[in-house]
Amino acid sequence: MKGWTTAADPAQCLFGILPGAVIGFPEGGHVGMKRSAVWFVAMTAAMGGASGSAQVPAPTVSGVRALLRPHSYRVPMGRPVWVTFLLENENDQPVTLSVPDTEPSIPSPEVGLPLPHIFSSGVSGSVTVTTETGRQWDTPVGYHAPDHAPYLMIAPHASVGTTIDLRDFFPTLRGAGRYRIVWKPYHGTLSSEPIVITIAPLKRAEIVTDEGTMTLRFFYRDAPKTVANFLELAESGFYNGTTFHRIEPGYFIQGGCPRGDGTGIRTDGKRVPAEFNNHPFRKGVVAMALLDDDPDSASSQFFICNTRVKEWDGRYTAFAELVGEDSFKTLDRLMAVPVDEQGRPRRKLIIRSVRVTEAPPNEEP
């Protein structure tokens, strides 16, 4: 019997991932899941000690979400393209899922989300990879649909997932490009929101001033939209000729305003949603400036931190950090420039250019 069900028996709550289960990205990119051995005992007892195939009722059920969570939205060429495939049960009762066109079998207690559930729309159509030119791939290379597949029971408001390197099934992801990925499991009964992954060499940026050059290493993984925004502006020449218009002695230097007075934004008016993260604000961290009452007001202005300020942690989007001794020496020279009572430098500090360069091959996103 094929499809999904809502589990009416309260004992079946034991079969899902409990709300305390852990799904994450340990070293190597694989998902870690903590479960109790009692699950398997409870499962076999509830099934009457059955083994092999299991009878699973199959009416359609709502309240389950399919999610794609990439390890990074920008991946260096030659690196794994780790993506977590996640099913979330938003119902107040357990849900059972089985793979269409297969005979359900009892899952292992450590099964996670098996491949047959990821590719549960048949030989093709579960995962679609599309390039910017519209070329599509929807058939996983080397995957063969099984005759039997384990069913899943997901506890209320819990989830189950597995992380895979998509290159193993879609070799096109080994080449440079911008790829749109959508997941539609169970013959399209569910559909994830699309994600877009860029595969290309990682970039750095060099802020060139009369006081020296500062090199930025980006936090691609933690602030992908903010990094993309900064790189777009830098590559377009937006920052060339702008200034560092504000210095707070000892604390930070701020620039990137097209008007030179702290009131300007991108010429197209675009704003970037907040991507607050866990990077501590210390000397050399680069973050986006915000309006006091709007966390999503980042646009073009940025500041470079000159000391440890715990109060800024999680309040501003840190998207890069300075690297190299020369970068910090340049920051020290800029911070030493005298300012007036409003924090305006007494001499003009011009950003001559922001050059985008390729990062070293071993740099992590």
C-alpha positions as CSV (number, residue, x, y, z in Angstrom):
1,M,0.0,0.0,0.0
2,K,1.4,3.4,-1.0
3,G,1.1,6.9,0.2
4,W,0.9,8.7,3.6
5,T,-1.2,8.4,6.6
6,T,-2.0,10.1,9.8
7,A,-1.3,7.7,12.7
8,A,-4.3,7.3,14.9
9,D,-2.6,5.1,17.5
10,P,-0.8,7.3,20.1
11,A,1.8,4.6,20.5
12,Q,3.0,5.5,17.0
13,C,4.3,8.8,18.3
14,L,7.4,6.9,19.3
15,F,8.3,6.3,15.6
16,G,8.9,9.9,14.6
17,I,11.8,12.1,15.3
18,L,11.1,13.6,18.7
19,P,11.2,17.4,19.0
20,G,14.6,17.2,20.7
21,A,16.3,15.3,17.9
22,V,19.3,16.9,16.4
23,I,19.7,17.6,12.7
24,G,22.8,19.5,11.7
25,F,26.0,19.7,9.7
26,P,28.8,18.0,11.6
27,E,32.3,17.8,10.1
28,G,32.2,16.2,6.7
29,G,28.8,17.6,5.9
30,H,26.6,14.7,7.0
31,V,23.5,15.0,9.1
32,G,23.7,13.9,12.7
33,M,20.6,12.5,14.3
34,K,20.2,11.4,17.9
35,R,17.7,8.7,18.6
36,S,16.9,6.3,21.4
37,A,17.2,2.5,20.9
38,V,13.8,2.2,22.5
39,W,12.3,3.3,19.3
40,F,13.1,0.1,17.5
41,V,11.8,-2.0,20.4
42,A,8.5,0.0,20.5
43,M,8.2,-0.2,16.7
44,T,8.6,-4.0,16.5
45,A,6.3,-4.5,19.4
46,A,3.6,-2.3,17.9
47,M,4.0,-4.2,14.6
48,G,3.6,-7.5,16.4
49,G,7.3,-8.3,16.0
50,A,7.0,-8.1,12.2
51,S,9.9,-8.0,9.9
52,G,10.3,-7.3,6.2
53,S,7.2,-5.8,4.6
54,A,4.7,-3.8,6.7
55,Q,1.1,-2.9,6.0
56,V,0.8,0.9,6.0
57,P,-2.6,2.6,5.3
58,A,-2.4,5.3,2.7
59,P,-4.9,8.2,2.7
60,T,-3.4,11.6,1.7
61,V,-2.5,13.9,4.6
62,S,-1.7,17.6,4.7
63,G,0.6,19.6,7.0
64,V,3.9,18.2,5.9
65,R,6.5,20.5,4.4
66,A,9.4,19.6,2.1
67,L,12.4,21.9,2.7
68,L,15.8,22.2,1.0
69,R,18.7,23.6,3.2
70,P,22.0,24.1,1.4
71,H,25.2,24.0,3.4
72,S,26.2,27.1,1.5
73,Y,24.6,29.1,-1.3
74,R,28.0,29.7,-2.9
75,V,30.2,26.6,-3.3
76,P,33.8,26.6,-4.6
77,M,34.3,24.6,-7.7
78,G,35.5,21.1,-6.8
79,R,33.8,21.1,-3.4
80,P,30.8,19.0,-2.3
81,V,27.4,20.5,-2.9
82,W,25.9,19.5,0.5
83,V,22.1,19.9,0.6
84,T,19.8,18.8,3.4
85,F,16.4,17.3,2.3
86,L,14.0,17.8,5.2
87,L,10.4,16.8,5.9
88,E,8.6,18.7,8.7
89,N,5.4,17.5,10.3
90,E,3.3,20.6,11.3
91,N,0.4,18.5,12.5
92,D,-0.7,17.8,16.0
93,Q,-0.5,14.1,15.4
94,P,2.1,11.7,13.9
95,V,2.3,11.2,10.2
96,T,3.3,8.1,8.3
97,L,4.9,8.3,4.8
98,S,5.6,5.6,2.4
99,V,7.2,5.7,-1.1
100,P,4.7,5.4,-4.0
101,D,5.0,2.4,-6.2
102,T,7.0,0.4,-3.6
103,E,6.2,-2.1,-0.9
104,P,6.7,-0.5,2.5
105,S,9.3,-2.1,4.9
106,I,10.2,-1.5,8.5
107,P,12.9,1.2,8.8
108,S,16.1,0.9,10.7
109,P,16.1,2.9,14.0
110,E,18.9,5.1,12.5
111,V,17.5,5.4,9.0
112,G,17.1,9.2,8.8
113,L,15.4,10.2,5.5
114,P,16.2,7.3,3.0
115,L,17.0,8.0,-0.6
116,P,13.8,6.3,-1.8
117,H,11.9,9.1,0.0
118,I,14.0,11.8,-1.5
119,F,13.6,10.4,-5.0
120,S,10.0,9.3,-4.5
121,S,8.5,10.6,-7.7
122,G,9.8,7.8,-9.8
123,V,12.9,7.6,-11.9
124,S,12.7,11.3,-12.7
125,G,11.0,14.4,-11.4
126,S,11.7,14.4,-7.7
127,V,14.7,16.8,-7.9
128,T,15.0,19.3,-10.7
129,V,18.3,21.2,-11.4
130,T,17.9,24.1,-13.8
131,T,20.7,26.4,-15.1
132,E,20.3,30.2,-15.9
133,T,19.8,29.3,-19.6
134,G,16.9,27.0,-18.7
135,R,18.6,23.7,-19.2
136,Q,17.2,21.1,-16.8
137,W,18.2,17.8,-15.2
138,D,15.6,15.8,-13.3
139,T,17.0,12.2,-13.4
140,P,19.5,11.3,-10.6
141,V,22.5,9.5,-12.2
142,G,23.1,6.0,-10.8
143,Y,19.9,5.9,-8.7
144,H,17.6,2.9,-9.2
145,A,14.1,2.9,-7.6
146,P,13.8,-0.1,-5.2
147,D,10.9,-2.5,-5.0
148,H,10.8,-2.1,-1.2
149,A,11.4,1.1,0.8
150,P,11.1,1.8,4.5
151,Y,8.1,3.9,5.6
152,L,8.6,6.9,7.9
153,M,6.6,7.9,11.0
154,I,7.2,11.5,12.0
155,A,6.1,12.7,15.4
156,P,4.0,15.9,15.8
157,H,5.9,19.1,15.0
158,A,9.0,17.1,14.4
159,S,11.2,16.6,11.3
160,V,13.5,14.1,9.6
161,G,16.2,14.8,7.1
162,T,19.3,13.7,5.3
163,T,22.2,15.6,3.8
164,I,23.7,14.5,0.5
165,D,26.3,15.7,-1.9
166,L,24.1,16.5,-5.0
167,R,27.1,16.1,-7.3
168,D,26.8,12.3,-6.8
169,F,23.4,12.3,-8.6
170,F,23.7,15.5,-10.8
171,P,27.2,15.7,-12.2
172,T,26.4,19.0,-13.9
173,L,26.9,20.6,-10.4
174,R,30.7,19.9,-10.8
175,G,30.9,22.8,-13.2
176,A,30.7,26.5,-12.6
177,G,27.2,28.1,-12.9
178,R,24.1,29.3,-11.1
179,Y,21.7,26.5,-10.4
180,R,18.0,26.5,-9.3
181,I,17.0,23.4,-7.4
182,V,13.5,22.3,-6.5
183,W,12.4,19.1,-4.7
184,K,9.0,17.5,-5.4
185,P,8.7,14.2,-3.5
186,Y,5.9,11.7,-3.5
187,H,4.9,12.2,-7.1
188,G,4.8,16.0,-6.6
189,T,2.4,15.9,-3.7
190,L,4.9,18.1,-1.9
191,S,7.0,20.9,-3.3
192,S,9.9,22.7,-1.7
193,E,10.7,26.4,-2.2
194,P,13.4,26.6,-4.8
195,I,17.0,27.3,-3.7
196,V,19.7,28.9,-5.9
197,I,23.3,27.7,-5.5
198,T,26.2,29.4,-7.2
199,I,29.2,27.2,-8.0
200,A,32.3,29.4,-8.7
201,P,35.6,30.3,-7.3
202,L,35.3,32.2,-4.0
203,K,36.0,35.9,-4.1
204,R,37.8,38.4,-1.9
205,A,37.7,42.2,-2.0
206,E,40.4,44.8,-1.6
207,I,39.4,48.2,-0.4
208,V,42.0,50.6,-1.8
209,T,42.6,53.9,0.1
210,D,45.4,56.5,0.3
211,E,46.3,55.0,3.7
212,G,46.7,51.5,2.2
213,T,44.7,48.5,1.2
214,M,42.4,46.3,3.3
215,T,41.6,42.8,2.1
216,L,38.2,41.2,3.0
217,R,37.4,37.5,3.4
218,F,33.7,36.9,3.1
219,F,31.3,34.9,5.3
220,Y,29.5,33.2,2.4
221,R,27.9,30.6,4.6
222,D,26.5,32.9,7.2
223,A,25.5,36.0,5.2
224,P,25.1,34.9,1.5
225,K,22.7,37.7,0.5
226,T,24.8,40.4,2.1
227,V,28.0,39.1,0.5
228,A,26.3,39.0,-2.9
229,N,25.1,42.6,-2.4
230,F,28.5,43.9,-1.5
231,L,30.2,42.0,-4.4
232,E,27.6,43.3,-6.9
233,L,28.2,46.9,-5.8
234,A,32.0,46.4,-5.8
235,E,32.0,44.9,-9.3
236,S,29.8,47.6,-10.7
237,G,32.3,50.3,-9.4
238,F,29.7,51.7,-7.0
239,Y,32.2,52.2,-4.2
240,N,34.9,53.8,-6.3
241,G,35.3,57.4,-5.2
242,T,33.1,57.2,-2.1
243,T,34.5,57.9,1.3
244,F,34.8,56.8,4.9
245,H,32.6,59.5,6.1
246,R,32.5,58.6,9.8
247,I,34.9,57.5,12.5
248,E,34.0,56.6,16.0
249,P,37.4,56.8,17.7
250,G,38.4,53.4,19.1
251,Y,35.3,51.6,17.8
252,F,34.7,51.7,14.0
253,I,35.0,53.4,10.7
254,Q,32.0,53.7,8.3
255,G,31.8,54.1,4.6
256,G,29.9,53.2,1.4
257,C,27.5,56.2,1.3
258,P,27.1,57.6,-2.2
259,R,26.2,61.0,-0.7
260,G,29.2,61.0,1.6
261,D,27.1,62.0,4.7
262,G,25.6,58.8,5.9
263,T,22.2,59.3,4.4
264,G,22.6,57.5,1.1
265,I,21.7,54.0,-0.1
266,R,22.1,52.1,-3.4
267,T,20.9,54.1,-6.4
268,D,18.2,51.5,-7.1
269,G,17.0,51.7,-3.6
270,K,17.5,48.0,-2.9
271,R,17.6,46.8,0.7
272,V,19.1,43.6,2.1
273,P,17.3,41.5,4.7
274,A,19.2,41.0,8.0
275,E,21.4,37.9,8.2
276,F,22.4,38.2,11.9
277,N,24.8,35.4,12.7
278,N,27.2,34.2,15.4
279,H,30.4,36.0,14.3
280,P,31.6,38.0,17.3
281,F,32.3,41.7,16.7
282,R,36.0,42.1,17.1
283,K,38.7,44.1,15.4
284,G,38.6,43.6,11.6
285,V,35.0,42.4,11.3
286,V,33.0,44.1,8.5
287,A,29.3,44.6,8.9
288,M,26.4,46.5,7.3
289,A,25.1,49.7,8.7
290,L,21.4,50.0,9.6
291,L,18.8,52.5,10.5
292,D,18.2,52.4,14.2
293,D,14.6,51.1,13.9
294,D,14.9,48.8,10.9
295,P,16.9,45.5,10.9
296,D,16.3,45.1,7.2
297,S,17.6,48.5,6.1
298,A,21.1,47.4,5.0
299,S,21.9,48.7,1.5
300,S,25.4,50.0,0.7
301,Q,26.9,51.4,3.8
302,F,29.2,49.3,5.9
303,F,31.5,49.6,8.9
304,I,34.7,48.0,10.0
305,C,35.0,47.2,13.7
306,N,38.1,48.3,15.6
307,T,37.7,46.5,18.9
308,R,35.6,43.8,20.6
309,V,32.0,45.1,21.1
310,K,29.7,42.4,22.6
311,E,26.7,44.6,22.3
312,W,26.8,44.4,18.5
313,D,26.7,40.6,18.4
314,G,23.5,39.5,16.6
315,R,22.4,43.1,16.1
316,Y,24.3,43.8,12.8
317,T,25.0,41.5,9.9
318,A,28.7,40.6,10.0
319,F,29.6,39.6,6.4
320,A,33.4,39.7,6.2
321,E,36.6,40.2,8.1
322,L,40.0,41.7,7.3
323,V,42.9,39.4,6.6
324,G,46.6,40.1,6.5
325,E,48.9,42.3,8.5
326,D,48.7,45.1,5.9
327,S,44.9,45.3,6.2
328,F,45.1,45.9,10.0
329,K,47.9,48.5,9.6
330,T,45.7,50.3,7.1
331,L,42.7,50.2,9.5
332,D,45.0,51.6,12.3
333,R,46.0,54.5,10.1
334,L,42.4,55.3,9.1
335,M,41.3,55.1,12.7
336,A,44.0,57.6,13.7
337,V,42.7,60.4,11.5
338,P,41.4,63.3,13.6
339,V,37.6,63.9,13.6
340,D,35.2,66.7,14.5
341,E,32.6,66.5,17.1
342,Q,30.2,64.6,14.8
343,G,32.8,62.0,14.0
344,R,33.5,63.3,10.5
345,P,37.2,63.0,9.4
346,R,39.0,66.3,9.2
347,R,40.4,65.2,5.9
348,K,38.7,63.3,3.2
349,L,39.3,59.6,3.3
350,I,38.5,58.4,-0.2
351,I,37.9,54.8,-1.2
352,R,39.8,54.8,-4.5
353,S,38.4,51.4,-5.5
354,V,37.1,48.1,-4.3
355,R,38.7,45.4,-6.3
356,V,37.2,41.9,-6.5
357,T,39.8,39.1,-6.7
358,E,39.8,35.3,-6.4
359,A,40.2,33.8,-3.0
360,P,43.0,31.2,-2.3
361,P,42.0,27.7,-3.5
362,N,41.9,26.3,0.1
363,E,39.6,29.0,1.5
364,E,36.4,27.9,3.1
365,P,33.1,29.7,2.3
